[in-house]
Amino acid sequence: MQLADIDYNLPDHFIAQVPMEPRDAARMLVYVSGVVQHKKVSDITDFLQAGDVLVVNETRVLPSRLSLTRSTGGRVEVLLLEPLQDDDSEWEALIRPGRKMRDGELLATSSGEEFAEVLGRSSAGDTFRIRLCVGATSGERRAAIEAVGALPLPPYITTTLEDLERYQTVYAHEAKSSAAPTAGLHFTSELLEKIEKMGVKIAKVELVVGLDTFKPVDEENPLNHVIHSEWYNVPQETMQLVTNAKRVVAVGTTSVRALESVAVAGELTGRTRLFITPGYSWKYVDLMMTNFHMPRTTLLLMVQAFIGEKWRDLYAEAQQENYRFLSFGDAMLLARFNNPTTESDL
């Protein structure tokens, strides 16, 4: 493969700056049985059937963007990615600017309180290991992060978000992630209730969205990209529902990755480096609901693995139809390429 295989032109005016209201009023490009349809997310019930299982990622976004001050007086932005200790005392973090950051340097809040100590760079060199200087317990440290931090909206969103809960799914549970599982932002409680009344089971997984959300593919051959590991958990109850499902409909690439990681790793919980690329042998997921992704990302590789080269035509048609792209944008519902079950039933 070449990097150009997952590249496309994305003019700024296609990037959604605010979420659609209500959530399920967003548009949804449906591609099943080789036919493209233009619907709304609320119409997803037309494409679900009794016996299906809808799988969602219940992770919640942590207000992990911290504006801190170096001992030199310079300002830095610290993005907490993932705790490295069970008591939340140490974290993996991105620091910008971080080129001159020294081991042992203390970072303070705007009020002058010491908040974190830089312990050193990661082995890859693109992140840092930091120790929090606040709180004696995990709960106290989380409270300190909540008090100081802001939601880490993607840098391409430049409009102020009035309601911060719009960057959380309605079923979000424990705050751990550095970004929202954005396909799930389209669901309302009422739509989920309607889906359940159809005889569709709703099952939850957890995948902590981390560094690869922010890290574009820059290898000339995308298959050489080194993917960052992420923590996932698939409850036994979810796995049983998935195993017995008529069809598995995964909401978002993170739900896809969690489910397929179980198949590959053989473990319901752990860290995954699963890199889904064209030619991948799918184990569980039959349909995928997802947003429109940035060029040159691992997410586009996953979509191509799911529906083949057709993704490029779909993205072009979406632009012709003025769909909204990225985190607050519109959605797609895709049936897996060459999957007789999904193609005959939809």
C-alpha positions as CSV (number, residue, x, y, z in Angstrom):
1,M,0.0,0.0,0.0
2,Q,0.9,3.7,-0.3
3,L,0.0,6.6,1.9
4,A,-2.0,8.0,-1.0
5,D,-4.4,5.0,-0.7
6,I,-5.8,6.4,2.5
7,D,-5.6,10.1,1.5
8,Y,-8.3,12.4,0.2
9,N,-9.0,16.1,0.1
10,L,-10.9,17.5,3.0
11,P,-11.7,21.2,2.7
12,D,-12.3,23.0,6.0
13,H,-15.9,23.8,5.3
14,F,-16.8,20.1,5.5
15,I,-15.5,19.9,9.1
16,A,-18.5,20.1,11.5
17,Q,-17.9,22.7,14.3
18,V,-21.0,22.1,16.3
19,P,-23.0,19.0,17.0
20,M,-26.4,18.4,15.4
21,E,-29.5,18.9,17.5
22,P,-31.1,16.7,18.4
23,R,-28.4,14.1,18.3
24,D,-30.2,11.6,16.1
25,A,-31.1,14.3,13.5
26,A,-27.6,13.9,12.0
27,R,-27.5,12.5,8.5
28,M,-26.5,8.9,7.8
29,L,-25.1,7.6,4.6
30,V,-26.2,3.9,4.4
31,Y,-24.3,1.5,2.2
32,V,-25.7,-2.0,2.2
33,S,-26.2,-4.6,-0.6
34,G,-24.2,-2.4,-2.9
35,V,-26.8,0.4,-2.7
36,V,-26.3,3.9,-1.3
37,Q,-29.1,5.6,0.6
38,H,-29.2,9.0,2.3
39,K,-31.0,8.8,5.7
40,K,-30.9,10.2,9.2
41,V,-29.5,8.5,12.3
42,S,-33.0,8.2,13.6
43,D,-33.7,5.9,10.6
44,I,-31.3,3.3,11.8
45,T,-34.2,1.3,13.1
46,D,-35.1,0.6,9.5
47,F,-31.9,-1.4,9.1
48,L,-32.0,-3.3,12.4
49,Q,-33.8,-6.6,13.2
50,A,-34.8,-8.6,16.2
51,G,-31.9,-10.8,17.1
52,D,-29.3,-8.2,16.3
53,V,-26.9,-6.9,18.9
54,L,-25.9,-3.2,18.9
55,V,-22.5,-2.8,20.6
56,V,-21.5,0.6,22.0
57,N,-18.3,1.9,23.7
58,E,-19.3,3.3,27.1
59,T,-16.1,5.1,27.9
60,R,-16.4,8.7,29.1
61,V,-14.0,11.5,28.1
62,L,-11.8,12.8,30.9
63,P,-11.3,16.6,31.1
64,S,-7.6,15.8,30.5
65,R,-6.3,18.9,28.8
66,L,-4.3,20.8,31.3
67,S,-2.9,24.3,30.9
68,L,0.2,24.4,33.2
69,T,3.3,26.5,33.8
70,R,6.9,25.4,33.6
71,S,9.4,26.5,36.2
72,T,10.8,28.9,33.6
73,G,7.5,30.6,33.4
74,G,6.6,29.2,30.0
75,R,3.1,27.8,29.4
76,V,2.6,24.2,28.3
77,E,-0.4,22.1,27.4
78,V,-0.5,18.7,29.0
79,L,-2.9,16.1,27.6
80,L,-3.3,13.1,29.9
81,L,-3.6,10.0,27.9
82,E,-3.7,7.0,30.3
83,P,-2.9,6.2,33.9
84,L,0.2,4.1,34.4
85,Q,-0.6,3.2,38.0
86,D,-3.8,1.9,39.5
87,D,-3.9,4.8,42.0
88,D,-3.7,7.4,39.1
89,S,-0.4,8.8,40.5
90,E,1.5,8.4,37.2
91,W,0.2,9.1,33.7
92,E,1.3,8.9,30.1
93,A,0.9,12.4,28.6
94,L,1.5,14.6,25.6
95,I,3.2,17.9,26.4
96,R,3.2,20.8,23.9
97,P,5.7,22.3,23.5
98,G,7.9,19.6,25.0
99,R,11.1,19.7,23.1
100,K,13.1,21.4,25.9
101,M,11.2,19.6,28.7
102,R,13.6,18.3,31.4
103,D,13.3,15.2,33.6
104,G,12.3,16.2,37.1
105,E,10.8,19.5,36.0
106,L,7.7,20.6,38.0
107,L,4.6,22.0,36.3
108,A,2.2,24.2,38.2
109,T,-1.3,25.5,37.8
110,S,-2.2,29.1,37.1
111,S,-2.5,29.7,40.9
112,G,1.1,28.5,41.4
113,E,0.2,25.0,42.9
114,E,2.6,22.3,41.9
115,F,0.5,19.8,39.9
116,A,2.8,17.4,38.1
117,E,6.5,16.3,37.8
118,V,8.0,15.2,34.5
119,L,9.6,11.8,35.0
120,G,10.9,11.3,31.5
121,R,10.1,10.5,27.9
122,S,8.5,7.3,26.7
123,S,10.6,4.8,24.9
124,A,9.1,6.0,21.6
125,G,9.9,9.6,22.5
126,D,6.6,11.1,21.5
127,T,5.0,11.1,25.0
128,F,6.1,11.7,28.6
129,R,5.6,9.9,31.9
130,I,4.5,12.3,34.6
131,R,3.7,12.1,38.3
132,L,0.8,14.0,39.8
133,C,1.8,16.0,42.9
134,V,-1.8,16.5,44.1
135,G,-4.0,14.2,46.1
136,A,-3.3,11.2,48.2
137,T,-5.8,8.8,46.7
138,S,-7.1,8.0,43.2
139,G,-10.3,9.8,44.0
140,E,-8.6,12.9,45.1
141,R,-6.3,12.9,42.0
142,R,-9.3,12.5,39.7
143,A,-11.0,15.4,41.5
144,A,-8.0,17.6,41.0
145,I,-7.9,16.7,37.3
146,E,-11.6,17.5,37.0
147,A,-11.0,20.9,38.7
148,V,-8.1,22.0,36.5
149,G,-8.7,20.2,33.2
150,A,-10.8,20.9,30.2
151,L,-12.4,18.5,27.7
152,P,-9.8,17.7,25.0
153,L,-11.8,18.7,21.9
154,P,-10.0,17.9,18.7
155,P,-7.9,20.8,17.4
156,Y,-10.0,21.1,14.2
157,I,-13.0,22.2,16.3
158,T,-12.5,25.9,16.9
159,T,-16.0,26.9,18.0
160,T,-16.8,27.0,21.7
161,L,-18.9,24.1,22.8
162,E,-21.7,25.5,25.0
163,D,-22.9,22.2,26.4
164,L,-19.9,20.0,27.3
165,E,-22.1,16.9,27.6
166,R,-22.5,17.0,23.8
167,Y,-19.0,15.6,23.6
168,Q,-20.1,12.7,25.8
169,T,-22.4,9.8,24.7
170,V,-25.6,9.4,26.6
171,Y,-24.4,6.1,28.0
172,A,-20.9,7.2,28.9
173,H,-19.8,5.6,32.2
174,E,-16.3,6.1,33.6
175,A,-14.1,9.0,32.6
176,K,-10.9,7.5,31.1
177,S,-10.6,8.5,27.4
178,S,-8.8,11.3,25.7
179,A,-11.4,11.6,23.0
180,A,-15.0,10.6,22.5
181,P,-16.1,7.5,20.6
182,T,-17.8,9.9,18.3
183,A,-20.2,7.6,16.4
184,G,-22.0,7.1,19.6
185,L,-22.7,10.8,20.0
186,H,-25.6,10.4,17.6
187,F,-27.7,8.3,19.9
188,T,-30.4,9.6,22.2
189,S,-31.9,7.7,25.1
190,E,-35.2,7.6,23.3
191,L,-33.7,6.1,20.1
192,L,-31.9,3.5,22.2
193,E,-35.2,2.6,23.9
194,K,-36.9,2.3,20.5
195,I,-34.1,0.0,19.3
196,E,-34.5,-2.3,22.3
197,K,-38.2,-2.5,21.9
198,M,-37.5,-3.9,18.4
199,G,-35.9,-6.9,20.0
200,V,-32.3,-5.7,19.4
201,K,-30.0,-6.2,22.4
202,I,-27.7,-3.3,23.3
203,A,-24.3,-4.5,24.7
204,K,-21.5,-2.4,26.1
205,V,-17.7,-2.6,25.7
206,E,-15.0,-0.3,26.9
207,L,-12.0,0.9,24.9
208,V,-10.0,3.8,26.2
209,V,-9.4,6.1,23.3
210,G,-5.8,7.2,23.3
211,L,-2.8,8.4,21.3
212,D,-3.7,7.1,17.9
213,T,-6.7,9.4,17.8
214,F,-4.2,12.2,17.5
215,K,-1.5,10.5,15.6
216,P,-1.8,10.5,11.8
217,V,-0.1,7.8,9.6
218,D,3.1,9.2,8.1
219,E,4.7,6.1,6.8
220,E,4.9,6.0,3.0
221,N,3.6,2.4,3.4
222,P,0.8,2.7,5.9
223,L,1.2,-0.9,6.9
224,N,4.5,0.0,8.5
225,H,2.7,2.4,10.9
226,V,3.2,1.5,14.6
227,I,-0.1,1.6,16.4
228,H,-0.3,2.7,20.0
229,S,-1.8,0.2,22.4
230,E,-5.1,0.9,24.1
231,W,-6.9,-0.7,27.1
232,Y,-10.1,-2.6,26.4
233,N,-12.7,-4.6,28.3
234,V,-15.5,-6.8,26.9
235,P,-17.8,-8.1,29.6
236,Q,-18.6,-11.8,29.5
237,E,-22.3,-10.9,29.1
238,T,-21.5,-8.8,26.0
239,M,-19.4,-11.6,24.6
240,Q,-22.2,-14.1,25.0
241,L,-24.7,-11.8,23.3
242,V,-22.3,-11.2,20.4
243,T,-21.7,-14.9,20.0
244,N,-25.4,-15.7,19.8
245,A,-26.4,-12.6,17.8
246,K,-28.1,-12.8,14.4
247,R,-25.9,-9.9,13.4
248,V,-23.4,-7.7,15.3
249,V,-23.7,-4.0,14.7
250,A,-20.7,-2.1,16.1
251,V,-21.1,1.6,16.9
252,G,-17.8,3.2,16.1
253,T,-14.3,2.0,15.3
254,T,-13.5,1.6,19.0
255,S,-16.3,-0.9,19.5
256,V,-15.1,-2.7,16.4
257,R,-11.5,-2.8,17.8
258,A,-12.6,-4.0,21.2
259,L,-14.6,-6.9,19.8
260,E,-12.1,-8.0,17.2
261,S,-9.3,-7.8,19.8
262,V,-11.1,-10.5,21.9
263,A,-11.0,-12.7,18.8
264,V,-7.4,-12.1,18.1
265,A,-6.0,-12.0,21.6
266,G,-8.3,-14.5,23.2
267,E,-8.7,-12.3,26.2
268,L,-11.8,-10.3,27.3
269,T,-9.7,-7.6,29.0
270,G,-6.2,-6.3,28.2
271,R,-4.2,-4.0,26.0
272,T,-4.6,-4.2,22.3
273,R,-2.3,-3.3,19.4
274,L,-4.7,-4.8,16.9
275,F,-4.1,-3.0,13.6
276,I,-7.0,-3.7,11.2
277,T,-5.9,-3.3,7.6
278,P,-7.1,-4.5,4.2
279,G,-7.1,-8.3,4.1
280,Y,-8.1,-8.6,7.8
281,S,-10.2,-11.7,8.5
282,W,-13.3,-10.4,10.3
283,K,-14.5,-12.4,13.3
284,Y,-17.5,-10.7,14.8
285,V,-18.6,-7.4,13.3
286,D,-21.2,-7.5,10.5
287,L,-22.2,-3.9,10.3
288,M,-20.4,-0.8,11.4
289,M,-21.8,2.6,12.2
290,T,-19.1,5.2,12.0
291,N,-18.4,8.9,11.3
292,F,-16.3,10.3,8.4
293,H,-12.7,10.2,9.3
294,M,-9.6,12.3,8.8
295,P,-7.3,11.5,5.8
296,R,-4.2,9.4,6.4
297,T,-5.5,7.6,9.5
298,T,-5.7,4.1,10.8
299,L,-9.5,4.5,10.9
300,L,-9.6,4.8,7.1
301,L,-7.6,1.6,6.9
302,M,-10.2,-0.1,9.0
303,V,-13.0,1.2,6.9
304,Q,-11.2,0.0,3.7
305,A,-10.7,-3.4,5.3
306,F,-14.5,-3.5,6.0
307,I,-15.9,-2.3,2.6
308,G,-13.0,-2.2,0.3
309,E,-12.0,0.6,-2.1
310,K,-15.6,1.7,-2.2
311,W,-14.9,4.0,0.7
312,R,-13.4,6.6,-1.6
313,D,-16.6,6.7,-3.7
314,L,-18.7,7.0,-0.6
315,Y,-16.6,9.9,0.8
316,A,-16.8,11.7,-2.6
317,E,-20.6,11.3,-2.7
318,A,-20.8,12.5,0.9
319,Q,-19.0,15.7,-0.1
320,Q,-21.2,16.1,-3.1
321,E,-24.2,15.8,-0.8
322,N,-22.7,18.3,1.8
323,Y,-22.4,15.8,4.6
324,R,-20.6,17.1,7.7
325,F,-17.3,15.4,8.6
326,L,-15.3,14.3,11.7
327,S,-16.2,14.3,15.4
328,F,-19.4,16.4,15.3
329,G,-20.3,15.4,11.7
330,D,-22.7,12.9,10.2
331,A,-22.6,9.1,10.2
332,M,-22.3,6.1,7.9
333,L,-23.9,2.7,8.3
334,L,-21.8,0.1,6.4
335,A,-22.4,-3.6,5.8
336,R,-19.3,-5.7,5.6
337,F,-18.0,-6.3,2.1
338,N,-18.7,-9.9,0.8
339,N,-20.7,-10.8,3.9
340,P,-23.7,-12.9,2.7
341,T,-25.5,-12.6,6.0
342,T,-25.7,-8.8,6.0
343,E,-26.2,-8.4,2.3
344,S,-29.1,-10.8,2.1
345,D,-30.9,-9.5,5.2
346,L,-30.7,-5.8,4.4
